[in-house]
Amino acid sequence: MALSMTGCGEGVATDGPNSCRVELRTVNNRFFKLALRGREGLSTLEPHIEAAIRKRVRRGTVQMAVDIAGPLAPGLRRLDQRQLAAYLDDLEDFCAAHDIPEPRSIDGLLGLPGVCLEASAAVDTTSQVWPLVDRALQDALRRLDAMRLAEGQSLATDMRAICGAIRSLAAAIRDRVPAAVDEHRGRLHERVRRLMEMQAASLTPADLAREMAVLADRSDVAEELVRLESHLEQFDRLLGEDAPGRSLDFLTQELAREANTIASKSSDVTIAHTIVDMKTQIERLREQVQNIE
């Protein structure tokens, strides 16, 4: 079943005094991209996290936020007292030299480079925290998949309805072609007759039949309509497969190409208006396909 590339999911896992909360959000992208937000010490877990997500998400931008609390939390901040003392000494000298009072708080110094540092997580701590993160992540992925599946089903229903509209328009063109050729034949015959009268010449029925045969061949859109129907059948089949987004995107391009070819071959106003409606439906289809994984 086709899945939407848009969704969100949240998972929580606990292990004694330790807890982990994972939040996932996915948006459209032609390729897979992971944006991880969390403590600096979690960078060692990123390969494991990406591998776990790739098993469930094939493409799209995945935004993941991780929050770990408890003794296993990596990357706890520490204060570099030497660096802070150096800043304080410099500040004291500066205030004395310029005869200004010293600040009563050091809050402004805490944001200076080198004062607050991320403590590096030990390798054994990282290996211990991964099972906790993995459980929260799997919970978030299950919720994410449920939302993506529900939205994917809605998108598939809408796209099948659009395909039905395109089929109806194609059938209308197929039914219109014989009448359009006959009307064009009548207009051509009348214009040729007037031209021949002006030139005092004559046109045999065989000459007119030959020209009409050439015209009918040039305006024949049967092959384009057959290919268009084939693309629609394949589109419907792909909606039931996993991760068909790229294939569906290609098919929408082919549908647009067939519609453009039909428009270029026909000079009938009714068919031209129908093609405009068809291209509008194909554009709607293309926009919806961008949401499918």
C-alpha positions as CSV (number, residue, x, y, z in Angstrom):
1,M,0.0,0.0,0.0
2,A,1.3,3.4,-0.9
3,L,2.4,5.5,2.0
4,S,2.4,9.3,2.4
5,M,5.7,11.0,3.0
6,T,4.1,13.3,5.5
7,G,3.5,12.2,9.1
8,C,4.5,12.3,12.7
9,G,4.9,9.9,15.6
10,E,6.0,9.9,19.2
11,G,7.5,7.1,21.3
12,V,8.5,6.8,24.9
13,A,10.5,4.0,26.7
14,T,11.6,3.7,30.3
15,D,14.1,1.5,32.0
16,G,14.3,2.0,35.8
17,P,15.4,5.6,36.4
18,N,16.2,6.2,32.7
19,S,13.6,7.3,30.2
20,C,13.8,8.2,26.5
21,R,11.3,10.2,24.3
22,V,11.5,10.2,20.5
23,E,9.6,12.5,18.2
24,L,9.5,11.9,14.5
25,R,8.3,14.2,11.7
26,T,8.5,13.5,8.0
27,V,8.1,15.8,5.0
28,N,8.4,15.4,1.3
29,N,11.9,14.9,-0.3
30,R,13.0,13.1,-3.4
31,F,15.7,11.4,-1.4
32,F,16.2,10.2,2.2
33,K,17.5,12.7,4.7
34,L,17.8,12.5,8.4
35,A,18.0,15.6,10.7
36,L,18.7,14.5,14.3
37,R,18.3,16.8,17.2
38,G,19.5,15.8,20.7
39,R,22.4,15.8,23.1
40,E,25.8,16.0,21.5
41,G,26.7,12.6,23.0
42,L,24.0,11.0,20.8
43,S,26.1,11.5,17.7
44,T,27.6,8.0,18.2
45,L,24.1,6.5,18.0
46,E,23.3,8.2,14.7
47,P,24.4,5.3,12.4
48,H,22.1,2.9,14.4
49,I,19.2,5.4,14.4
50,E,19.5,6.0,10.6
51,A,19.7,2.2,9.9
52,A,16.5,1.6,12.0
53,I,14.6,4.4,10.3
54,R,15.7,3.4,6.7
55,K,14.0,0.0,7.3
56,R,10.6,1.8,7.5
57,V,11.2,5.1,5.6
58,R,12.6,4.9,2.1
59,R,12.6,8.5,1.1
60,G,11.7,11.9,2.6
61,T,13.1,14.2,5.2
62,V,12.9,12.8,8.7
63,Q,13.2,15.2,11.6
64,M,14.0,13.3,14.8
65,A,14.2,14.8,18.3
66,V,15.6,12.6,21.1
67,D,15.4,13.4,24.8
68,I,17.1,11.1,27.4
69,A,16.7,11.6,31.1
70,G,18.5,9.6,33.9
71,P,21.9,8.3,34.7
72,L,22.4,7.0,31.2
73,A,21.8,10.4,29.6
74,P,24.9,11.2,27.5
75,G,26.4,14.6,26.8
76,L,25.7,16.2,30.2
77,R,27.0,19.8,30.4
78,R,29.9,20.7,32.7
79,L,31.4,24.0,33.7
80,D,35.0,24.8,32.9
81,Q,36.0,26.6,36.1
82,R,39.4,27.6,34.9
83,Q,38.0,29.3,31.8
84,L,35.3,31.0,33.8
85,A,37.9,32.2,36.4
86,A,40.0,33.7,33.6
87,Y,37.0,35.6,32.2
88,L,36.2,36.9,35.7
89,D,39.8,38.1,36.2
90,D,39.8,39.9,32.9
91,L,36.4,41.5,33.7
92,E,37.7,42.6,37.1
93,D,40.8,44.2,35.6
94,F,38.7,45.9,32.9
95,C,36.2,47.4,35.4
96,A,39.0,48.7,37.7
97,A,40.8,50.3,34.7
98,H,37.7,52.1,33.6
99,D,36.3,52.9,37.0
100,I,33.0,51.1,36.5
101,P,31.3,48.8,39.0
102,E,31.6,45.1,38.5
103,P,28.5,43.1,37.5
104,R,26.7,41.4,40.4
105,S,25.8,38.3,38.2
106,I,27.9,36.0,36.0
107,D,24.9,35.0,33.8
108,G,26.3,36.9,30.9
109,L,29.6,35.0,31.1
110,L,28.0,31.5,30.9
111,G,27.4,32.0,27.2
112,L,31.0,32.8,26.3
113,P,33.1,30.2,24.4
114,G,34.6,27.5,26.5
115,V,32.6,28.1,29.7
116,C,29.9,25.4,29.3
117,L,31.1,22.2,27.6
118,E,29.3,19.0,26.6
119,A,30.8,16.1,28.4
120,S,31.7,13.2,26.1
121,A,29.8,10.1,26.6
122,A,31.7,6.9,27.4
123,V,31.5,4.2,24.8
124,D,30.0,1.7,27.3
125,T,27.4,4.3,28.3
126,T,26.5,4.7,24.6
127,S,26.0,1.0,24.1
128,Q,23.9,0.8,27.2
129,V,21.6,3.6,26.1
130,W,20.9,2.3,22.6
131,P,18.4,-0.4,23.6
132,L,16.4,2.3,25.4
133,V,16.5,4.6,22.4
134,D,15.7,1.8,20.0
135,R,12.5,0.9,21.9
136,A,11.3,4.5,21.9
137,L,12.2,4.8,18.3
138,Q,10.3,1.7,17.2
139,D,7.3,3.0,19.1
140,A,7.5,6.3,17.3
141,L,8.0,4.5,13.9
142,R,4.8,2.4,14.5
143,R,2.8,5.6,15.1
144,L,4.4,7.3,12.2
145,D,3.6,4.4,9.9
146,A,0.0,4.3,11.0
147,M,-0.4,8.0,10.1
148,R,1.4,7.7,6.8
149,L,-0.7,4.7,5.9
150,A,-4.0,6.5,6.7
151,E,-3.0,9.5,4.7
152,G,-1.6,7.3,1.9
153,Q,-5.0,5.6,1.6
154,S,-6.7,8.9,1.3
155,L,-4.3,10.1,-1.4
156,A,-4.7,6.8,-3.3
157,T,-8.5,7.2,-3.2
158,D,-8.2,10.7,-4.5
159,M,-5.7,9.8,-7.2
160,R,-7.9,6.9,-8.4
161,A,-10.8,9.4,-8.7
162,I,-8.6,11.7,-10.8
163,C,-7.6,8.8,-13.0
164,G,-11.2,8.0,-13.5
165,A,-11.8,11.6,-14.6
166,I,-8.9,11.3,-17.1
167,R,-10.4,8.1,-18.5
168,S,-13.7,9.8,-19.1
169,L,-12.0,12.7,-20.9
170,A,-10.1,10.3,-23.0
171,A,-13.3,8.4,-23.9
172,A,-14.9,11.8,-24.9
173,I,-12.0,12.5,-27.2
174,R,-12.2,9.0,-28.7
175,D,-15.9,9.5,-29.4
176,R,-15.4,13.0,-30.8
177,V,-12.6,12.2,-33.3
178,P,-14.8,10.8,-36.2
179,A,-17.2,13.7,-36.0
180,A,-14.2,16.1,-35.9
181,V,-12.7,14.6,-39.0
182,D,-16.0,14.8,-40.9
183,E,-16.5,18.4,-39.9
184,H,-13.0,19.2,-41.0
185,R,-13.6,17.4,-44.3
186,G,-16.7,19.6,-44.9
187,R,-14.8,22.8,-44.1
188,L,-11.9,21.8,-46.3
189,H,-14.1,20.8,-49.2
190,E,-15.9,24.2,-49.0
191,R,-12.7,26.2,-48.9
192,V,-11.2,24.2,-51.8
193,R,-14.4,24.7,-53.8
194,R,-14.3,28.5,-53.3
195,L,-10.6,28.6,-54.2
196,M,-11.2,26.5,-57.4
197,E,-14.0,28.8,-58.4
198,M,-11.8,31.8,-58.0
199,Q,-9.0,30.1,-60.1
200,A,-11.5,28.7,-62.6
201,A,-10.2,25.2,-61.9
202,S,-11.7,22.0,-60.8
203,L,-11.0,19.4,-58.1
204,T,-11.9,15.7,-58.6
205,P,-13.4,13.6,-55.8
206,A,-10.2,11.4,-55.9
207,D,-8.0,14.4,-55.2
208,L,-10.2,15.4,-52.2
209,A,-10.3,11.9,-50.9
210,R,-6.5,11.7,-51.1
211,E,-6.1,14.9,-49.1
212,M,-8.6,13.8,-46.5
213,A,-6.7,10.5,-46.1
214,V,-3.5,12.5,-45.4
215,L,-5.4,14.7,-42.9
216,A,-7.0,11.7,-41.1
217,D,-3.6,10.1,-40.8
218,R,-2.0,13.2,-39.3
219,S,-4.8,13.7,-36.9
220,D,-5.1,10.1,-35.8
221,V,-4.7,10.0,-32.0
222,A,-5.7,6.3,-31.5
223,E,-2.2,5.3,-30.4
224,E,-1.9,8.1,-27.9
225,L,-5.2,7.2,-26.4
226,V,-4.2,3.5,-26.1
227,R,-0.9,4.5,-24.4
228,L,-2.7,6.9,-22.1
229,E,-5.1,4.1,-21.0
230,S,-2.1,1.8,-20.4
231,H,-0.4,4.4,-18.2
232,L,-3.6,4.8,-16.2
233,E,-3.9,1.0,-15.6
234,Q,-0.3,0.9,-14.6
235,F,-0.8,3.8,-12.3
236,D,-3.7,2.1,-10.5
237,R,-1.6,-1.1,-10.1
238,L,1.3,0.8,-8.6
239,L,-0.9,2.4,-6.0
240,G,-1.1,-1.0,-4.4
241,E,2.6,-1.5,-4.2
242,D,5.2,-0.3,-1.7
243,A,7.1,2.9,-2.3
244,P,5.8,3.6,-5.8
245,G,6.4,7.4,-5.7
246,R,9.2,7.5,-8.3
247,S,7.3,5.3,-10.8
248,L,4.1,7.3,-10.3
249,D,6.0,10.5,-10.9
250,F,7.3,9.1,-14.2
251,L,3.9,8.0,-15.3
252,T,2.4,11.5,-14.7
253,Q,5.1,12.9,-17.0
254,E,4.1,10.3,-19.6
255,L,0.4,11.2,-19.3
256,A,1.2,14.8,-19.8
257,R,3.3,14.0,-22.9
258,E,0.4,12.0,-24.4
259,A,-2.0,14.8,-23.7
260,N,0.3,17.3,-25.4
261,T,0.7,15.0,-28.5
262,I,-3.1,14.7,-28.8
263,A,-3.4,18.5,-28.6
264,S,-0.8,19.1,-31.3
265,K,-2.5,16.6,-33.7
266,S,-6.0,17.9,-33.4
267,S,-7.4,21.2,-34.6
268,D,-10.9,20.6,-33.2
269,V,-12.1,23.1,-30.7
270,T,-14.0,20.6,-28.6
271,I,-11.1,18.3,-28.4
272,A,-8.8,21.2,-27.5
273,H,-11.1,22.2,-24.6
274,T,-11.2,18.5,-23.4
275,I,-7.4,18.4,-23.5
276,V,-7.3,21.5,-21.3
277,D,-9.5,19.7,-18.7
278,M,-7.3,16.6,-19.0
279,K,-4.1,18.5,-18.4
280,T,-5.7,20.1,-15.4
281,Q,-6.5,16.7,-14.0
282,I,-3.0,15.4,-14.8
283,E,-1.5,18.4,-12.9
284,R,-3.6,17.6,-9.9
285,L,-2.4,14.0,-10.1
286,R,1.3,15.2,-10.3
287,E,0.8,17.3,-7.2
288,Q,-0.6,14.4,-5.2
289,V,2.1,12.0,-6.4
290,Q,4.7,14.3,-4.8
291,N,3.3,13.2,-1.4
292,I,3.7,9.5,-2.0
293,E,6.8,7.6,-0.8
